[in-house]
Amino acid sequence: MIALSAPLVYDINLDKLAPEAIKRIQKTPLFIYTGETDNYFKHEVAEFTYNKIKKIYDAADGDLKLNYHQYTQPKLGHKLDLRPDGKMIT
C-alpha cells in the first residue's frame, strides 16, 4: 500500500481486531511519503493519522516490523490547482 501526501484513515478499535487481521496487516508492506512543508496536507496531520496503524506494525515480530516505511521529505510541499468554481483540475 502506498500513501502519498494523503491521510491514512484507519479508525478501528485495535483491541477488537482479530489476530488474523493483525497478521494480515503486518504482512502488507506500507510506504508513506509526505512533504515537510506541505500546505495542503500538513506533516503533523499525517503523523496523527498514521499513528494507529503504526502501532500494529510496531507490535510485529522480527522482520515484519520492516514492512512499515514512513518518509518525510524536507522542504517538499504540493498544491492543488482549482478551477474558478473551486473544483480540482483533472
N, C-alpha and C positions, 0 to 999 in steps of 0.2 A: 504494500500500500504506500502511496506517495501523497504527501500533503505539502503543497507549495503556497506559502502565504495565505493559508486558509485555516479556519478553526477546525479542530477535530472534536466534534461534539460526541461525547461518549457518556451519556447520562444513564448509568445503571448502577445499582447498589452492588458493590463488589462482594459484599458478604453473601449475597443471594445468587452469585454466579456459580454455575455447576463446574466441578473440577475439569470436566471435558472441555468446556467452553474456555476456561482459563488456559489450558494446554494449547488449544487451537489458536488462541490469540498469540500466545508466546511463540508459537512456531511460525507465525506470519511476520515476515520482515516489514518493518515500518521505517520509512525515511521521511523526516520532516525538515523542511528548509524554509527559513524565514529571513527577512532583512531587518537589520538592527534599526534602520531609520525609516521603516515602512510607515507612511502616514495613513494608509488605508486600514491595515491590519497590524495594530501595534504589537511589538515584541512581548510586552507584559501580558497582553490578552492571549497571545499564542501560548506562552508558558502556562497560564492558568488553564486553558482548555486541554493541554496535553498532560497535565499532572495525573489525572485519574487513570488513564491508560498506561502511563509510565510506571505506575505502581505495580501493574500486572507484570510488566517486563522485569522490573526490579526484583520481583519475587521468584523469577525463573531460576532454574538450576543451570549451572555451568554455562555452556556456550549459547544457550537460548537468550541470555541477557544481551548478547551481541546483536540480536535481531532488532533492537531499538536504536535508531540513529536520529539525532536531532542536531542540526547545524544552523547557527545564526551567522549570516554574512555581515561583517562590519560595513557600515556606510552604504548599505543596499536598501533601496525602497522601491515602490512602484506606485503608479497612479492608474486611475480608470478614466478613459475618455468617454464623456457622456454627450448624447445628443442634446439639442436645446430643450427637448421635452423631459430630460432627466434620465432617459433610458440609456443603457450601455450600448456603445457602438460595437457591432459584431462583424 
